[in-house]
Amino acid sequence: MTLFKLKTATCILIEDDYNKNVLPLISELVENSGHQEAVKILCYEQPACVWQNIFTENTVQCFKDSELNEWLKPSTVKCIYIIDSVNQMILDVGWNNCIKYIRSVVTNPVVMKLILVLHRDCLINSKIQIQLNHLANAVVSYDEKKPNIIRVQSKKGSKFFKSEEFLSLDTLTSTLKLTPVVKEVLRVDELEKVLPNELSTFKIEVDQIQQLEKNKLKLPYMSKINEGQGKVYYEPDAVDDWDDEDPDDDLDI
């Protein structure tokens, strides 16, 4: 379901970093989109031969950074636009021109899909990422530590859909699969026991150092008790009310 939403999105932002390979995902979004559109790629990073080897069933047109105006020319047929990458495009034409060109492509009626590649680890200004997130209707973010885990956020109207997916390649069909990541949930009997000191704002338990100090403490009367000489002495106080009569005199015993 998540892959279907990505394929139907008109503007997809793929956020990666230096150690992620986004080519399999882009290939899946273009080759298996259900249409045979032409593909126009603005190549800042990957050479044209790489893209031509990936898209074998589509008419691929690759443009260098010096051919930006040719890439922007309206096409006579329906096509898919790809920018590889937005970071390099910003350095080439500036952020204001970059966002202007992206919006012109998105609003072009013959453009079926626009795919933007953004390197998060190369961003100088975080506002760029925020604005692109608002512009795109689907955002794919690769996990920083696990390259086969992605987070997908898509929007349709006022509704947002978020999911975490596991990327895997089906070797039989040579297609990419997205499987929802199932997080482990502890059962009630597996929940961690609550310690007494977690129920109070003050310290209840005695640590090891405090226990050693407590064992060293010797109270004055403990030596007598240990020697078997411990006795209890009671001296009546002047205010004590003593009654010499038998307290049980009124009982018929």
TORKOL-4160 file (C-alpha; in steps of 0.2 Angstrom, whole numbers, padded with zeros to 4 digits, m for minus):
253
<pt num="1" X="0000" Y="0000" Z="0000"/>
<pt num="2" X="0014" Y="0012" Z="0004"/>
<pt num="3" X="0023" Y="0008" Z="m0012"/>
<pt num="4" X="0007" Y="0012" Z="m0022"/>
<pt num="5" X="0005" Y="0029" Z="m0013"/>
<pt num="6" X="0023" Y="0033" Z="m0018"/>
<pt num="7" X="0020" Y="0028" Z="m0036"/>
<pt num="8" X="0004" Y="0039" Z="m0037"/>
<pt num="9" X="0013" Y="0054" Z="m0029"/>
<pt num="10" X="0017" Y="0068" Z="m0041"/>
<pt num="11" X="0031" Y="0076" Z="m0031"/>
<pt num="12" X="0043" Y="0064" Z="m0022"/>
<pt num="13" X="0057" Y="0070" Z="m0011"/>
<pt num="14" X="0070" Y="0057" Z="m0007"/>
<pt num="15" X="0081" Y="0062" Z="0008"/>
<pt num="16" X="0097" Y="0052" Z="0009"/>
<pt num="17" X="0116" Y="0054" Z="0014"/>
<pt num="18" X="0132" Y="0049" Z="0008"/>
<pt num="19" X="0131" Y="0030" Z="0011"/>
<pt num="20" X="0114" Y="0027" Z="0004"/>
<pt num="21" X="0110" Y="0020" Z="m0013"/>
<pt num="22" X="0093" Y="0028" Z="m0019"/>
<pt num="23" X="0094" Y="0021" Z="m0037"/>
<pt num="24" X="0084" Y="0005" Z="m0034"/>
<pt num="25" X="0070" Y="0015" Z="m0026"/>
<pt num="26" X="0070" Y="0028" Z="m0040"/>
<pt num="27" X="0070" Y="0013" Z="m0053"/>
<pt num="28" X="0055" Y="0005" Z="m0044"/>
<pt num="29" X="0045" Y="0022" Z="m0044"/>
<pt num="30" X="0048" Y="0025" Z="m0063"/>
<pt num="31" X="0050" Y="0008" Z="m0071"/>
<pt num="32" X="0035" Y="0000" Z="m0062"/>
<pt num="33" X="0023" Y="0015" Z="m0062"/>
<pt num="34" X="0011" Y="0008" Z="m0074"/>
<pt num="35" X="0015" Y="0020" Z="m0088"/>
<pt num="36" X="0029" Y="0021" Z="m0101"/>
<pt num="37" X="0033" Y="0040" Z="m0100"/>
<pt num="38" X="0048" Y="0048" Z="m0105"/>
<pt num="39" X="0061" Y="0052" Z="m0092"/>
<pt num="40" X="0070" Y="0068" Z="m0091"/>
<pt num="41" X="0085" Y="0068" Z="m0079"/>
<pt num="42" X="0095" Y="0083" Z="m0073"/>
<pt num="43" X="0112" Y="0075" Z="m0070"/>
<pt num="44" X="0123" Y="0084" Z="m0057"/>
<pt num="45" X="0130" Y="0068" Z="m0049"/>
<pt num="46" X="0127" Y="0052" Z="m0058"/>
<pt num="47" X="0133" Y="0051" Z="m0076"/>
<pt num="48" X="0121" Y="0048" Z="m0090"/>
<pt num="49" X="0127" Y="0030" Z="m0093"/>
<pt num="50" X="0121" Y="0025" Z="m0076"/>
<pt num="51" X="0103" Y="0031" Z="m0079"/>
<pt num="52" X="0102" Y="0024" Z="m0096"/>
<pt num="53" X="0107" Y="0007" Z="m0089"/>
<pt num="54" X="0093" Y="0008" Z="m0076"/>
<pt num="55" X="0079" Y="0014" Z="m0086"/>
<pt num="56" X="0079" Y="0001" Z="m0101"/>
<pt num="57" X="0060" Y="0002" Z="m0105"/>
<pt num="58" X="0058" Y="0021" Z="m0105"/>
<pt num="59" X="0064" Y="0035" Z="m0116"/>
<pt num="60" X="0078" Y="0043" Z="m0106"/>
<pt num="61" X="0085" Y="0060" Z="m0109"/>
<pt num="62" X="0099" Y="0066" Z="m0098"/>
<pt num="63" X="0104" Y="0084" Z="m0096"/>
<pt num="64" X="0120" Y="0091" Z="m0089"/>
<pt num="65" X="0120" Y="0106" Z="m0077"/>
<pt num="66" X="0124" Y="0118" Z="m0092"/>
<pt num="67" X="0108" Y="0111" Z="m0101"/>
<pt num="68" X="0096" Y="0117" Z="m0087"/>
<pt num="69" X="0086" Y="0127" Z="m0099"/>
<pt num="70" X="0084" Y="0112" Z="m0111"/>
<pt num="71" X="0078" Y="0102" Z="m0096"/>
<pt num="72" X="0065" Y="0115" Z="m0092"/>
<pt num="73" X="0058" Y="0116" Z="m0109"/>
<pt num="74" X="0040" Y="0109" Z="m0109"/>
<pt num="75" X="0038" Y="0092" Z="m0117"/>
<pt num="76" X="0025" Y="0087" Z="m0130"/>
<pt num="77" X="0023" Y="0070" Z="m0121"/>
<pt num="78" X="0020" Y="0065" Z="m0104"/>
<pt num="79" X="0036" Y="0063" Z="m0094"/>
<pt num="80" X="0044" Y="0060" Z="m0077"/>
<pt num="81" X="0057" Y="0073" Z="m0071"/>
<pt num="82" X="0071" Y="0069" Z="m0060"/>
<pt num="83" X="0084" Y="0081" Z="m0051"/>
<pt num="84" X="0100" Y="0072" Z="m0045"/>
<pt num="85" X="0103" Y="0081" Z="m0034"/>
<pt num="86" X="0094" Y="0097" Z="m0027"/>
<pt num="87" X="0110" Y="0101" Z="m0017"/>
<pt num="88" X="0121" Y="0103" Z="m0032"/>
<pt num="89" X="0107" Y="0113" Z="m0041"/>
<pt num="90" X="0106" Y="0125" Z="m0027"/>
<pt num="91" X="0125" Y="0128" Z="m0028"/>
<pt num="92" X="0123" Y="0130" Z="m0047"/>
<pt num="93" X="0108" Y="0142" Z="m0048"/>
<pt num="94" X="0104" Y="0148" Z="m0030"/>
<pt num="95" X="0090" Y="0143" Z="m0019"/>
<pt num="96" X="0077" Y="0156" Z="m0025"/>
<pt num="97" X="0080" Y="0150" Z="m0043"/>
<pt num="98" X="0080" Y="0132" Z="m0038"/>
<pt num="99" X="0063" Y="0133" Z="m0030"/>
<pt num="100" X="0056" Y="0143" Z="m0044"/>
<pt num="101" X="0061" Y="0130" Z="m0057"/>
<pt num="102" X="0054" Y="0116" Z="m0046"/>
<pt num="103" X="0037" Y="0124" Z="m0045"/>
<pt num="104" X="0037" Y="0127" Z="m0063"/>
<pt num="105" X="0040" Y="0108" Z="m0066"/>
<pt num="106" X="0027" Y="0103" Z="m0053"/>
<pt num="107" X="0013" Y="0114" Z="m0061"/>
<pt num="108" X="0017" Y="0108" Z="m0079"/>
<pt num="109" X="0002" Y="0097" Z="m0085"/>
<pt num="110" X="0013" Y="0085" Z="m0095"/>
<pt num="111" X="0024" Y="0081" Z="m0080"/>
<pt num="112" X="0017" Y="0065" Z="m0072"/>
<pt num="113" X="0030" Y="0064" Z="m0058"/>
<pt num="114" X="0045" Y="0074" Z="m0051"/>
<pt num="115" X="0058" Y="0065" Z="m0041"/>
<pt num="116" X="0070" Y="0076" Z="m0030"/>
<pt num="117" X="0085" Y="0069" Z="m0022"/>
<pt num="118" X="0091" Y="0078" Z="m0007"/>
<pt num="119" X="0107" Y="0074" Z="0003"/>
<pt num="120" X="0103" Y="0079" Z="0021"/>
<pt num="121" X="0122" Y="0078" Z="0027"/>
<pt num="122" X="0126" Y="0091" Z="0014"/>
<pt num="123" X="0113" Y="0104" Z="0019"/>
<pt num="124" X="0119" Y="0121" Z="0025"/>
<pt num="125" X="0102" Y="0128" Z="0029"/>
<pt num="126" X="0089" Y="0117" Z="0037"/>
<pt num="127" X="0075" Y="0129" Z="0030"/>
<pt num="128" X="0078" Y="0121" Z="0012"/>
<pt num="129" X="0073" Y="0104" Z="0019"/>
<pt num="130" X="0058" Y="0111" Z="0027"/>
<pt num="131" X="0052" Y="0120" Z="0011"/>
<pt num="132" X="0054" Y="0105" Z="0001"/>
<pt num="133" X="0045" Y="0095" Z="0013"/>
<pt num="134" X="0030" Y="0107" Z="0011"/>
<pt num="135" X="0031" Y="0106" Z="m0008"/>
<pt num="136" X="0032" Y="0087" Z="m0010"/>
<pt num="137" X="0017" Y="0076" Z="m0007"/>
<pt num="138" X="0028" Y="0061" Z="m0002"/>
<pt num="139" X="0044" Y="0061" Z="0007"/>
<pt num="140" X="0056" Y="0046" Z="0009"/>
<pt num="141" X="0069" Y="0047" Z="0023"/>
<pt num="142" X="0082" Y="0034" Z="0024"/>
<pt num="143" X="0087" Y="0029" Z="0042"/>
<pt num="144" X="0104" Y="0036" Z="0047"/>
<pt num="145" X="0111" Y="0019" Z="0053"/>
<pt num="146" X="0101" Y="0006" Z="0044"/>
<pt num="147" X="0101" Y="0008" Z="0025"/>
<pt num="148" X="0087" Y="m0004" Z="0022"/>
<pt num="149" X="0075" Y="0005" Z="0033"/>
<pt num="150" X="0065" Y="0020" Z="0026"/>
<pt num="151" X="0052" Y="0032" Z="0034"/>
<pt num="152" X="0038" Y="0037" Z="0022"/>
<pt num="153" X="0027" Y="0052" Z="0024"/>
<pt num="154" X="0013" Y="0055" Z="0011"/>
<pt num="155" X="m0001" Y="0068" Z="0011"/>
<pt num="156" X="m0017" Y="0068" Z="0002"/>
<pt num="157" X="m0027" Y="0084" Z="0004"/>
<pt num="158" X="m0026" Y="0088" Z="0023"/>
<pt num="159" X="m0022" Y="0070" Z="0028"/>
<pt num="160" X="m0005" Y="0064" Z="0032"/>
<pt num="161" X="0001" Y="0046" Z="0032"/>
<pt num="162" X="0017" Y="0040" Z="0040"/>
<pt num="163" X="0025" Y="0023" Z="0040"/>
<pt num="164" X="0042" Y="0014" Z="0043"/>
<pt num="165" X="0046" Y="0002" Z="0029"/>
<pt num="166" X="0059" Y="m0012" Z="0026"/>
<pt num="167" X="0067" Y="m0012" Z="0009"/>
<pt num="168" X="0070" Y="m0028" Z="0001"/>
<pt num="169" X="0074" Y="m0034" Z="m0017"/>
<pt num="170" X="0064" Y="m0048" Z="m0025"/>
<pt num="171" X="0077" Y="m0058" Z="m0035"/>
<pt num="172" X="0065" Y="m0068" Z="m0045"/>
<pt num="173" X="0055" Y="m0053" Z="m0051"/>
<pt num="174" X="0069" Y="m0040" Z="m0049"/>
<pt num="175" X="0057" Y="m0028" Z="m0040"/>
<pt num="176" X="0059" Y="m0018" Z="m0024"/>
<pt num="177" X="0047" Y="m0023" Z="m0010"/>
<pt num="178" X="0042" Y="m0012" Z="0005"/>
<pt num="179" X="0037" Y="m0021" Z="0021"/>
<pt num="180" X="0030" Y="m0012" Z="0036"/>
<pt num="181" X="0042" Y="m0013" Z="0051"/>
<pt num="182" X="0033" Y="m0022" Z="0065"/>
<pt num="183" X="0039" Y="m0015" Z="0082"/>
<pt num="184" X="0040" Y="m0027" Z="0096"/>
<pt num="185" X="0027" Y="m0024" Z="0110"/>
<pt num="186" X="0029" Y="m0031" Z="0127"/>
<pt num="187" X="0015" Y="m0041" Z="0134"/>
<pt num="188" X="0008" Y="m0037" Z="0151"/>
<pt num="189" X="0017" Y="m0051" Z="0160"/>
<pt num="190" X="0034" Y="m0046" Z="0152"/>
<pt num="191" X="0033" Y="m0028" Z="0158"/>
<pt num="192" X="0047" Y="m0022" Z="0168"/>
<pt num="193" X="0044" Y="m0023" Z="0187"/>
<pt num="194" X="0043" Y="m0006" Z="0195"/>
<pt num="195" X="0056" Y="m0003" Z="0209"/>
<pt num="196" X="0051" Y="0005" Z="0225"/>
<pt num="197" X="0062" Y="0020" Z="0223"/>
<pt num="198" X="0053" Y="0024" Z="0206"/>
<pt num="199" X="0037" Y="0027" Z="0216"/>
<pt num="200" X="0044" Y="0041" Z="0227"/>
<pt num="201" X="0052" Y="0057" Z="0225"/>
<pt num="202" X="0064" Y="0054" Z="0239"/>
<pt num="203" X="0077" Y="0040" Z="0240"/>
<pt num="204" X="0071" Y="0024" Z="0249"/>
<pt num="205" X="0085" Y="0011" Z="0245"/>
<pt num="206" X="0102" Y="0011" Z="0254"/>
<pt num="207" X="0117" Y="0010" Z="0243"/>
<pt num="208" X="0133" Y="0000" Z="0246"/>
<pt num="209" X="0143" Y="0014" Z="0254"/>
<pt num="210" X="0129" Y="0019" Z="0265"/>
<pt num="211" X="0126" Y="0001" Z="0271"/>
<pt num="212" X="0145" Y="m0001" Z="0275"/>
<pt num="213" X="0144" Y="0015" Z="0286"/>
<pt num="214" X="0129" Y="0009" Z="0294"/>
<pt num="215" X="0137" Y="m0007" Z="0299"/>
<pt num="216" X="0152" Y="0002" Z="0306"/>
<pt num="217" X="0141" Y="0012" Z="0318"/>
<pt num="218" X="0141" Y="0006" Z="0336"/>
<pt num="219" X="0128" Y="0012" Z="0348"/>
<pt num="220" X="0132" Y="0014" Z="0367"/>
<pt num="221" X="0120" Y="0001" Z="0373"/>
<pt num="222" X="0125" Y="m0013" Z="0360"/>
<pt num="223" X="0141" Y="m0017" Z="0370"/>
<pt num="224" X="0132" Y="m0021" Z="0386"/>
<pt num="225" X="0119" Y="m0032" Z="0376"/>
<pt num="226" X="0132" Y="m0042" Z="0368"/>
<pt num="227" X="0141" Y="m0045" Z="0385"/>
<pt num="228" X="0124" Y="m0051" Z="0392"/>
<pt num="229" X="0124" Y="m0037" Z="0405"/>
<pt num="230" X="0109" Y="m0028" Z="0397"/>
<pt num="231" X="0095" Y="m0023" Z="0410"/>
<pt num="232" X="0081" Y="m0012" Z="0410"/>
<pt num="233" X="0079" Y="0001" Z="0424"/>
<pt num="234" X="0064" Y="0011" Z="0427"/>
<pt num="235" X="0062" Y="0025" Z="0439"/>
<pt num="236" X="0045" Y="0032" Z="0443"/>
<pt num="237" X="0043" Y="0050" Z="0439"/>
<pt num="238" X="0035" Y="0062" Z="0451"/>
<pt num="239" X="0020" Y="0065" Z="0440"/>
<pt num="240" X="0016" Y="0047" Z="0439"/>
<pt num="241" X="m0002" Y="0043" Z="0446"/>
<pt num="242" X="0000" Y="0027" Z="0456"/>
<pt num="243" X="m0015" Y="0018" Z="0463"/>
<pt num="244" X="m0011" Y="0006" Z="0478"/>
<pt num="245" X="m0028" Y="m0002" Z="0477"/>
<pt num="246" X="m0031" Y="m0018" Z="0468"/>
<pt num="247" X="m0037" Y="m0014" Z="0451"/>
<pt num="248" X="m0047" Y="m0030" Z="0450"/>
<pt num="249" X="m0055" Y="m0028" Z="0468"/>
<pt num="250" X="m0072" Y="m0025" Z="0460"/>
<pt num="251" X="m0072" Y="m0041" Z="0450"/>
<pt num="252" X="m0080" Y="m0057" Z="0458"/>
<pt num="253" X="m0065" Y="m0069" Z="0456"/>
